[in-house]
Amino acid sequence: MSDKIRNLLVRTLSGAVLTVVVVGAVLWSQWSFGVLLLAILIGGMWEFYRMARREDIYPLKWLGLVTGTALFVASFLLAVSAEQVALLPRALSVLLWLLPVFILLIPLMFVCELFLKRARPAADVGATLGGVFYVAVPLSMMAYLPLLTGKGGWNPWVILAYIFIIWANDVFAYLVGVSVGRHHLYERISPNKSWEGFFGGIVGAIAMGCLAAWWLDGSYWLWCCLAAIAAVSGVLGDLIESMFKRAAGVKDSGNILPGHGGWLDRFDALIFSLPFVVAYLVLLYIS
């Protein structure tokens, strides 16, 4: 068996396992979905800090991970309590404990730099907060998608629809790019991406958005616009992660997913597109 076929089989098998795990976690319960997001958050932040590490830059990765986790837990509990009123008192109690922790963690980063006596303390703190804002903040928004799409309480199909839109964008962009791609999208950062694949991905994402609107009995206009925004911002997420990897001199952000690389390699588009999609839904909600 050639290496190419072996790599394809490994990639296909690990992709199938990942799909089962993601879909199963979303459908099982809101809490299993939260555990899945937390795993992606911790893995993604760890990979980011490893790529950000330089000879004179030392991200405070443990403080960053604690900050990101505290932010996510607080946000997730708010989302759950907004849908399950009975949990509101307990959620508020936990939030009251997490709030001072989160508030103090950021100045604590500067205190640590004071005693570590490193060459570039501002860069260290900047890289640490970069992991929080690049990974933790977007993932902390994801539990609110069912609320913002007008579906009320917890609805796993809204989450899956969003995930499938991101995946459809990736698949269609790849298929169109391989078939007819001729014009480079951004050769300096990602030489394999093409404009043809970019537009093919948008078409695939919008088609999946239409399917989601039909399945969820939702607004076709809302879901098609959401899909287009997710597709465009998702491609930006791919390019930005490629930029980080080139700067770090690595091919993949990690190796936890055989054939796919790391957490960020697989979920970069989903993570980066979330703020854009949530901003779009919030603007619709308040208007």
C-alpha positions in Angstrom: 0.0 0.0 0.0 1.4 3.3 -1.0 1.9 6.2 1.5 -0.6 8.3 -0.4 -3.4 5.7 -0.1 -2.4 5.0 3.5 -2.6 8.7 4.4 -6.0 8.9 2.7 -7.3 6.0 4.6 -6.1 7.4 7.9 -7.5 10.8 7.1 -10.9 9.3 6.1 -11.1 7.1 9.2 -10.1 9.8 11.7 -12.5 12.2 9.9 -15.4 9.7 10.3 -14.6 9.2 14.0 -14.4 13.0 14.5 -17.8 13.4 12.8 -19.4 10.8 15.0 -17.9 12.3 18.2 -19.0 15.9 17.2 -22.5 15.0 16.1 -23.0 12.6 19.1 -21.8 15.2 21.6 -24.2 17.8 20.1 -27.2 15.5 20.0 -26.6 13.8 23.4 -27.2 16.9 25.6 -26.4 20.5 26.1 -23.8 19.5 28.7 -22.0 17.0 26.4 -21.9 19.8 23.8 -20.3 22.1 26.4 -17.7 19.4 27.2 -16.9 19.2 23.5 -16.5 22.9 23.2 -14.3 23.0 26.3 -12.0 20.3 24.8 -11.7 22.2 21.5 -11.0 25.4 23.5 -8.2 23.9 25.7 -6.7 22.0 22.8 -6.9 25.1 20.5 -5.4 27.5 23.0 -2.6 25.1 23.8 -1.7 24.8 20.1 -1.9 28.6 19.7 0.5 29.1 22.6 2.9 26.6 21.2 3.0 28.4 17.8 3.3 31.8 19.5 6.4 30.7 21.5 9.6 32.3 20.3 13.1 32.8 21.6 12.1 36.0 23.4 8.3 35.5 23.7 6.9 33.3 26.4 3.1 33.1 26.6 1.8 32.5 30.1 -0.1 29.5 28.8 -1.5 28.2 32.1 -2.9 31.5 33.1 -4.3 31.9 29.6 -5.9 28.5 29.7 -7.5 29.3 33.1 -8.7 32.7 31.9 -10.2 31.2 28.7 -11.8 28.3 30.6 -13.3 30.7 33.2 -14.7 32.9 30.5 -16.2 29.9 28.6 -17.8 28.3 31.8 -19.3 31.7 32.7 -20.7 32.3 29.2 -22.0 28.7 28.9 -23.8 28.8 32.2 -25.5 32.0 31.2 -26.7 30.4 28.0 -28.0 27.4 29.8 -29.7 29.4 32.5 -31.3 31.6 29.9 -33.0 28.5 28.5 -33.5 26.6 31.8 -34.9 29.0 34.4 -34.7 26.4 37.2 -30.9 26.4 36.9 -30.6 30.2 37.1 -30.0 30.5 40.9 -27.2 27.8 40.8 -25.7 29.4 37.6 -25.7 32.8 39.2 -23.9 31.4 42.3 -21.2 29.9 40.2 -20.9 33.1 38.1 -20.4 35.1 41.3 -17.4 32.9 42.1 -16.0 33.0 38.6 -16.3 36.8 38.1 -13.6 37.8 40.5 -11.4 35.0 39.2 -11.7 36.2 35.7 -11.2 39.9 36.6 -8.0 39.1 38.6 -6.4 36.7 36.1 -5.6 39.4 33.6 -3.7 41.8 36.0 -2.1 38.6 37.5 -0.4 38.1 34.1 1.4 41.4 34.5 2.3 40.5 38.1 3.8 37.3 36.8 5.9 39.1 34.2 7.1 41.5 37.0 8.8 38.5 38.8 9.7 36.4 35.8 12.0 39.2 34.5 11.7 38.3 30.9 12.9 40.4 28.0 9.5 41.3 26.4 6.8 41.3 29.1 4.3 43.1 26.9 4.7 40.6 24.1 4.3 37.7 26.6 1.0 39.1 27.9 -0.1 40.0 24.4 0.5 36.5 23.2 -1.4 35.1 26.2 -4.4 37.3 25.7 -4.2 36.6 22.0 -5.0 32.9 22.7 -8.0 34.0 24.8 -9.5 36.3 22.2 -8.6 34.1 19.2 -10.0 30.8 20.7 -11.9 31.2 23.9 -14.0 34.3 23.2 -15.5 32.9 19.9 -16.2 29.5 21.4 -17.9 31.1 24.3 -20.5 32.5 21.9 -21.5 29.3 20.3 -24.1 28.2 22.9 -26.1 31.3 22.1 -26.8 30.4 18.4 -30.2 28.6 19.1 -31.3 31.7 21.1 -30.3 34.2 18.4 -31.8 32.2 15.5 -35.2 32.6 17.1 -35.5 28.9 18.2 -35.9 29.7 21.9 -34.4 27.0 24.1 -31.7 24.5 23.4 -31.9 23.1 19.9 -29.0 20.8 18.8 -30.1 21.0 15.2 -29.2 24.7 15.0 -25.7 23.9 16.2 -25.3 21.0 13.7 -26.7 23.2 10.9 -24.0 25.8 11.6 -21.3 23.1 11.8 -22.5 21.5 8.5 -22.4 24.9 6.8 -18.8 25.3 7.8 -18.0 21.7 6.6 -19.9 22.3 3.3 -17.8 25.3 2.7 -14.6 23.3 3.2 -15.8 20.4 1.0 -17.1 22.4 -1.9 -14.1 24.8 -1.8 -11.8 21.7 -2.0 -13.7 20.0 -4.8 -14.1 23.0 -7.0 -10.5 24.2 -6.3 -9.1 20.8 -7.3 -11.3 20.5 -10.4 -11.2 24.0 -11.9 -9.0 26.1 -9.6 -6.6 28.3 -11.6 -6.3 31.7 -9.9 -4.6 31.8 -6.5 -6.6 33.3 -3.6 -3.6 34.3 -1.4 -0.5 32.5 -2.7 1.9 33.9 -0.1 0.0 32.4 2.8 -1.9 29.4 1.3 -0.8 28.5 -2.3 -3.4 25.7 -2.7 -6.4 28.0 -2.2 -8.0 29.4 -5.4 -10.7 32.0 -6.1 -12.7 29.3 -7.9 -12.6 27.2 -4.7 -13.5 30.2 -2.6 -16.7 30.9 -4.6 -17.5 27.2 -4.8 -17.3 27.0 -1.1 -19.7 30.0 -0.7 -22.2 28.3 -3.0 -21.9 25.0 -1.1 -22.4 26.8 2.2 -25.4 28.7 1.0 -26.9 25.5 -0.3 -26.5 24.0 3.1 -28.0 27.1 4.6 -31.1 26.6 2.5 -31.3 23.0 3.6 -31.0 24.1 7.2 -33.8 26.7 6.8 -36.0 24.0 5.3 -35.2 21.4 8.0 -35.6 23.9 10.9 -38.6 25.6 9.3 -36.7 28.9 9.5 -36.1 32.0 7.4 -34.3 31.2 4.2 -33.1 34.8 4.1 -31.6 34.5 7.6 -29.9 31.2 7.0 -28.6 32.0 3.5 -27.0 35.3 4.8 -25.7 33.4 7.8 -24.1 30.8 5.5 -22.5 33.4 3.3 -21.0 35.3 6.3 -19.8 32.0 7.8 -18.2 30.9 4.5 -16.3 34.2 3.9 -15.2 34.6 7.5 -14.3 30.9 7.6 -11.9 31.3 4.7 -10.3 34.2 6.5 -10.0 32.0 9.6 -8.2 29.4 7.4 -5.8 32.0 6.0 -5.1 33.5 9.5 -4.3 30.1 10.9 -2.0 29.4 7.9 -0.3 32.7 8.7 0.3 31.6 12.3 1.7 28.3 11.1 4.1 29.9 8.6 5.3 32.3 11.2 5.9 29.4 13.6 7.5 27.2 10.9 5.2 24.3 11.3 3.0 22.4 8.8 0.2 21.6 11.3 -0.9 23.3 14.5 -0.8 19.9 16.3 -1.1 16.1 15.7 -4.0 15.0 17.8 -6.2 14.2 14.8 -4.4 11.8 12.5 -4.4 13.0 8.9 -6.0 16.3 9.9 -3.4 17.9 12.2 -4.5 19.7 15.4 -7.6 21.2 16.8 -7.0 24.5 15.1 -6.4 22.8 11.7 -9.8 21.3 11.9 -11.9 24.0 13.7 -10.1 27.2 12.6 -12.9 28.3 10.2 -15.6 27.5 12.7 -13.9 29.4 15.5 -13.0 32.5 13.5 -16.5 32.8 11.8 -18.4 32.7 15.1 -18.0 36.4 16.1 -19.1 37.5 12.6 -22.2 35.2 12.6 -23.1 36.2 16.2 -22.7 39.9 15.4 -25.0 39.4 12.4 -27.7 37.6 14.5 -27.5 40.2 17.3 -28.0 43.0 14.7 -31.0 41.1 13.4 -32.3 40.6 16.9 -32.1 44.2 18.0 -33.5 45.5 14.7 
